[in-house]
């Protein structure tokens, strides 16, 4: 079963269980998938859906920070609940130590020497770790590895 099919089945289950918050988040995710398919005239595979979920989670995290800064805890809590629902559709993430080890391996593989090779390393890292790791942590690990 593809990830998109699983999301659709979860939507049906949320409808049956009358879980309004979860249902609205899943519907928003399916709407974003459909919008991407229409805009780009493609059929989304699992990797593209994971990328979309990552993007939506990042948007929600930014919103949580903005709402907390504006002292709107009610809206921040709603966004945090959406993050929890969306994270269920991501694969198991690599730990910080695993990310550091993978980045070190890729830096050696690419033959990067310093901070000037950041773009080359990030291109290789994104290809191998997309969907498996938080790209913010990956970027920090690449900067640390190249500054040594």
N, C-alpha and C positions, 0 to 999 in steps of 0.2 A: 504494500500500500504506500503510495506516495505521501509526502508530507502534506500536500495540498488536500488530498483525500482525507487524511487524518484530521485536518483542521475542520473540514466540512462535517465529518462525523462528530467531532467535539461540539460543533455548533448545534447539531441536532440533539445531542445529549444535554447540552445546556438549556435548550428550549424545553425539553421534556422535564428537566429538573427545576425549571423556573428560576434559573440563576441569572438574573437580569444583568448584573455587572459583568460577569464572565461572557455572557452572550453578546453584549455590546462591544466588548473588546475583540472577540473572535470575528464578529461581523465587520468591524473596522479593519482587521487584518485581511479578511477575504476581499473587502472592497479595495484595499491597497494592492492586493495581488491582481485583481481584475483590471484596475487602472493601469498597472505596469504592463499587463498583457496587451491592453488596447493601445496604449501609447507607443509601445515598441513593436507591436505586431509579432509577438513571440508567445510560446507556451512555456510557462515557468517550470523549471526542473527544481529538484530539492535544493540545490546549491543557491539558486537565485532566490528561492523563498527564504532560505536562511539569511541571505544577505539583506533581504527586505525586512525580516524580523529584527536583525541587528540594527538597521537604520531606525526602525520605529522605537526600539528600546532606547537608542541614543537620544532621539527626540524627547521621549518621556523623561529621561534623566535630566535633560536640560530644562524641561518644564518644571520638574520637581524643584530644582535649584532656584529657578525664578520665582516660583510660588512661595518657597520658604523665605526667600529674601523679602518678598512683599507681605510676609506674615499671613499667608492664605493656606493654613494647614489643611483645611478641608479639601481644597483642590490638589494640594501636594499628595494627600493620602489617596485620592482617586487615581492620580497618575501612577503612584507607587503600586497600587493594586493592578493596574493595567500592565506594568512591568512584570509583575509576578506571573500573570497569565501568559504573556508573550514569551517569557523565559522557558516555559514548558516546551516550546517548539524548537529550542536550540539544542544542538548536540552537547554532550558533556564537554566542558571547557578545560583547557590545559591549566595547570597550576603555574604560579609565577616561576618556580624552579624549572618546570618543564619548558616554559617559554624561553627562559634564559639559555637553557641547554640547546634548544632548537635554533635560536638566534645565533649562538656561538658556532654551531655546526654550519649554518648557512653562510655566515661571514667567512669562515674558513673555505667553504666550497666555492664561493664567489671570488675570493681572494681580495677582499676589501681591506684597505690600509688605514683609512682615516675617515673623518667626518665628511669629506668630499664625496665619498662613495655611498652616502646615505640613500640616495634615490635608487641606485642599483640594488642595494641590499633589501630595501623595502619592497621593491618589485618582486624579488624572489620570495621574500617572506610572505607577502600577501598571497602569492600563488599557492604556497604550501600550507599556510595556517588560516586561510579565510574560513570563517565559520567555526573554527576550532578554538580560537582565542580572542580575547578582547584586544582590539587593535590599538587601543590606548596604551595598554601594558606592553604590547609588542613594540610599539614605537619607542617607549622609554627604554626597553631592553636593547634595542638596536643602537640608540644613542649612547647608552652605557658601554656597549661592546665596542663601538667605534672610537670612543674617547680614550680607550686604554692604550 
